[in-house]
């Protein structure tokens, strides 16, 4: 009996050692990845005096920047999953005082922070297709917002999140950008270009690079947008402004983002997006 107990102790000791070694590896490997620096590419911007402040303020609303960064882009906590991650969207009025136009553009389109860090849950996979004029307009709008509030806390990644970082389940923005760049929504030519641009830079974040559906968060599936091909324009406009489909039910993500962001799209933009999605649905038949 003593011998059995002794060997049981040895086995448990070895298992404990392995667990500690695995935990140490995950901690150090994830820390290295979380603190890595990424080399950004130079951005092409138009002169700021030519950028449209009105357009930039419109993009801040329609592209859900204020939904994550808060009113007046002062920053807020926008994601908290126990033992996984706590993320604060930074106070952009503070960041703008420290970052150059190039660094702001790289954060928007490349998912790289002004200190060279890869960003988490930054929709640069969609924003990479914003035009030079649009990015310049966004930067102008951010800089035109009076600096207020305080700096937000740094991100906190818990043990489960660190495991996800190491095994690739949690991806940084530059990685997602590469995946989106390899698969794009179908181009139907100049007639539908405006609608496609809105779909790619706004809708693809939740519905995937080809708009064929995606699971943007665990347990929530954003459908293939061919479903909207059966909507007439008034029904689609109601969806965009209220987030409510024809049956009137609340949608987990769409209802909130529509009422905060998409309701700011004007009628012409909604009509252009609708025309593109209808054409896409018809061509898929």
TORLUMPA-677158 format. One record per atom (N, C-alpha, C): residue in one letter; x, y, z. Coordinates in steps of 0.1 Angstrom, whole numbers, plus 5000, padded with zeros to 4 digits. Each point is the difference from the previous one (the first is absolute). Last residue first. Example, Ala and Ser with C-alpha at 12.3 -4.5 7.8 and 13.67 -1.06 7.14 Angstrom:
<rs>
S512849785071S500950115000S499250115008A500349434999A499150125000A500950125000
</rs>
This chain:
<rs>
X471153294424X498949904997X500449914989X502550395016X500349885007X499049894997X499650454984X501149934993X500349875006X496850285022X499549954987X501049924992X501350215041X499149895002X499449944987X502750394998X500849885004X499149885002X498050414990X500749954988X500849875004X497950235035X499049944992X500749944987X502750255028X499649875007X498949934992X501450434985X501149914999X499649865006X496950355004X500149964986X501149904998X499550205043X498949914997X500149944986X503050345014X500349875006X498949904997X499250434985X501249954993X500349865005X496750255022X499549954987X501149934992X501150225041X499249875002X499549944987X502250424998X501049895004X499249875002X497450384991X500849964988X500949895003X497650205036X499149924991X500849954988X503050105043X498950074993X499349914990X502549875048X500150004986X498950084993X500349925047X500550124996X500350004984X498449635027X498950094998X500650144995X502949635013X499550004986X498850104998X502149975045X500950034989X499350014986X497849895043X501150095004X500850064988X496349694995X499550115007X501050105004X501349594979X499250094991X499550125007X502449685024X500950074992X499250094990X497549715030X500850105007X500950094991X497549644981X499150105006X500850115007X502349624982X499550094990X499150115006X501749635027X501050104997X499550114990X497049665017X501050015011X501050114997X494950024982X501249924996X501150045010X494350015003X501350075003X501149904995X495150014976X500749945012X501450085001X496450054965X500050095011X500849955012X499149834953X499249945010X500150085013X502650134961X498550014997X499149945011X504850175017X499649934988X498550004998X503350355028X498949915001X499749944986X503150365013X500649875003X498949895001X499850504989X499649955012X500649875005X501150244958X499850115010X499649955014X500849704963X501250085002X499850105011X496349744986X501049915006X501250085004X496750214975X499549985014X501049925008X500750054954X500350135007X499649995014X498949644972X501450005003X500450135007X495649954986X500349915011X501550005004X498550274964X499550055013X500349905011X501449874955X500850115006X499450055013X499149494990X499850124991X500750125007X501449475006X499450125006X499850114989X502249574993X498649994999X499350125007X504749945001X499650014986X498549994998X502649935041X499450144998X499650024986X502249605014X498750015006X499350134997X504549904989X499149984989X498650005005X504050045027X499250124997X499149984988X501849645038X500350044986X499050114996X500449965053X499749924988X500650054987X501750005053X499550104990X499849934987X500249805053X500349984985X499350114992X501649875054X499350104992X500449984985X502049755037X498549985001X499250104992X504950155009X499549865003X498550005002X501850374968X500349975014X499449875003X500050134956X500850115005X500349995014X498949674959X499650005014X500950115007X498049964947X501249995009X499449995014X498750074942X499749965013X501249975009X499850174954X499349874999X499749955014X502650394981X498650035004X499149875001X504950064992X499249984988X498550025003X503250055035X500650074989X499249994987X497449975048X501149934993X500550074988X496650135035X499549904990X501149934992X500850365033X499249895007X499649894990X502750354984X500549985013X499349895008X498750184957X500849895000X500649975013X497250394989X499349875003X500949885001X501950454991X499150005011X499549865004X502950114962X500650075011X499150005013X498649774959X501349955004X500650075012X495750144982X500049865005X501349955005X499850424979X499450015013X499949865006X501550034957X501050065008X499450015015X497249844965X501049905004X501050065010X496850294982X499449915009X501049895005X501450314967X499850075013X499449905010X500749844955X501250035007X499850065014X497049854961X499849955014X501250035009X500050134953X498650025004X499849975015X504249904978X499850145005X498650025005X501549495000X500350114991X499650135006X499849565022X499150004989X500150124991X502949685039X499950144994X499149994987X500549695049X500050004985X499850154995X502549895047X498650004995X500150024985X504349795022X499350125000X498649984994X504949775022X498649964995X499250135001X504650005012X500049894991X498749964995X500750355032X500650044988X500049894989X498649925045X499050074993X500550054986X503049785030X498949914996X499050074992X503450265018X500549914990X498949914995X499050275037X500150084987X500549914989X500049835043X498650004994X500050084987X504050005025X499749864995X498750004993X501250405022X500849984988X499849864994X497850115042X499550074989X500849974987X500249635038X500350145000X499550064986X498149555027X500850054989X500250155001X498749515028X499850155001X501050064990X500149555000X498550025000X499750155002X504549784999X499550064988X498550025000X503149835035X499649894991X499350064987X501850295035X501049914997X499649904989X496850315018X501150074992X501149904995X496649845029X499550024986X501050084992X501049925045X500049874993X499550024985X499750375028X501449974997X500249874993X495750125016X500450084989X501449984996X498549795038X499349944989X500450084987X501650185041X500649874997X499449934988X499450535001X500049905010X500549874995X500750544987X499749874994X500249895011X499250574994X500449895009X499649874994X501250554983X499249874999X500549905010X500650525012X500549914990X499149875000X497850475015X500949905004X500549914989X498650514990X499349885004X501149905004X500150565002X500449884993X499449885006X497250455004X501349955004X500449884992X496550464992X500149875006X501449965004X499650334959X499350005013X500149855005X501250354954X500649905009X499350015014X497650134953X500850065011X500549895009X499249944947X499349975013X500850065011X501649994956X499150125002X499249985013X503049664983X500850115005X499150135003X497949624981X500649965013X500750125006X498550044956X498950015010X500449965014X503149974965X499750145002X498950015010X501249574986X501050065008X499750155004X497249774970X499849955013X501150065010X500350104954X498850075006X499849955014X503349794975X500450145003X498950075007X499149584984X500849995011X500550145005X497449984960X499249965012X500949995013X502150084958X499250115004X499249985012X502449644981X500950105006X499350125005X497049564997X500950084991X500950095008X498249525018X499650145000X501050074990X500349535012X499550044987X499450155000X501749785040X501250004990X499550054986X497049925038X500550144998X501250004990X498149585015X499150074992X500550144996X502649745028X499849914988X499050074991X501050205042X500850044989X499949914988X497750055047X499549954987X500850054988X501349875052X500050124993X499549964985X501149715040X498650034997X500050154995X504749935016X499049905001X498650064998X505350154982X498850025008X499149885000X505650084998X498949954992X498750025008X504350345006X499449875005X498849964991X502950414999X500549894992X499449865004X498950465016X501349955006X500549884992X495950204988X501050104998X501349975007X496749604983X500050115009X501150104998X497649664964X501350015007X499950135009X497049814964X499849945013X501250005008X499050194954X500949885002X499949945014X497350384985X500049914988X500949885002X499350345035X498749984994X500149894990X504050135022X499049945009X498749974994X503150244975X500549865002X499149925010X499350474994X499549924988X500449865001X501550285034X498649995001X499549924988X504550114999X499749905011X498549985002X501550334970X500449874995X499649895010X499450455012X499049964991X500349864994X502150085048X500050074987X498949964991X500149995056X500249924988X500050104988X499150145045X501349935001X500449934986X495850235009X501050105005X501449944999X496149744990X500350094989X501050105004X498449695032X500949944991X500450104989X496750135030X501450005007X501049944990X495550014987X500450145001X501450015007X497849584995X500750044988X500450155000X499349605037X499550144998X500850064988X499349465003X500850125005X499350134998X497849515009X500350084988X500750135005X500149545028X499650135000X500350064986X499449475022X500650104991X499350135001X501049485023X499350135003X500650104991X499849425002X500550134996X499250115005X500049515015X500450014986X500750134997X497949875042X501149914998X500550004986X495450235004X500849955011X501049904997X498350394969X499649865001X500949945011X498650504976X500549945012X499449865001X500350494968X499949855000X500649955013X499650474990X499049954991X500049854999X501650485029X500149855000X498949954991X502050494989X499149935010X500449855000X501150544975X500449875005X499049945010X499850424973X500750015012X500549875006X497250184959X501249914999X500950015012X495550204994X501250094998X501349925001X496549685016X499650144995X501350095000X501249494996X499150085008X499750134994X502549604984X500850105006X499250105009X497949644974X501049945009X500850105008X496550154972X499449895007X501049935009X501250354969X499550055013X499449885008X501549914957X501150035008X499650055014X497449834959X499949955014X501250035008X498650144954X500949885001X500349965014X497150374990X499549894992X500949885001X501350415023X498749955005X499649874992X504050234989X500149965014X498749945005X500150184957X500649875001X500249965014X498450434992X499049914996X500549855001X502950365009X499049995011X498949904996X503250104966X500649925011X499149985012X498650274963X500049864997X500649925011X500050465006X498649955000X500049854997X504150234996X499649985014X498649945001X503549964958X498750055004X499749975014X504950094972X499149905006X498750065005X503850254982X499149954990X499049905006X503650185026X499150114996X499049964990X503349695014X498950015009X499150124997X502649704963X500350115009X498850035009X500349504984X499950134993X500350115010X502149495002X498950095004X499950134991X502449475006X499850114991X498850085004X503749695030X498750024995X499950124990X504049615017X499650144999X498650014994X501149575029X500450054987X499650154999X501549715046X498950054992X500550054986X501749635039X500550114992X498850044990X499849795052X499849974985X500450124992X500949755052X499950124992X499949964986X498749745049X500850014988X499850134993X497949815041X500950125001X500950014988X496949645005X499250125004X500950125000X502049584992X499150034989X499250135003X502849835034X500950044989X499150044988X497849835037X500650135003X500850054989X498449564998X498950104997X500550145003X503049655010X499750014985X499050104997X501049925045X501150064994X499750024985X496749775026X500250135004X501150084993X499349544991X498950084995X500250145004X503149705018X500250024986X498950094994X499649875045X501150104998X500250034985X496949675012X499550135003X501050114998X501349554994X499150044989X499450145003X502749815033X500850034989X499150054988X497949845039X500750135003X500850044988X497949584998X499050114999X500750145002X502749625005X499650024986X499050114998X501249875044X501150064993X499750044986X496949745024X500050145004X501150084994X499949544992X498950064993X499950155004X503249735021X500450024987X498950084992X499149875044X501050115000X500450034986X497149645007X499350135002X501050125000X501749564997X499250034988X499350145002X502449835037X500950044989X499350044987X497549845037X500650135003X500950054989X498449564998X498950104997X500450145002X503049665013X499950024985X498950094996X500349895046X501250084995X500050024985X496649745019X499950145004X501150084995X500349544995X499050054991X499850155002X502949775030X500650014986X499050064990X498449895043X500950125001X500750034986X497349615005X499250125000X500950135000
</rs>
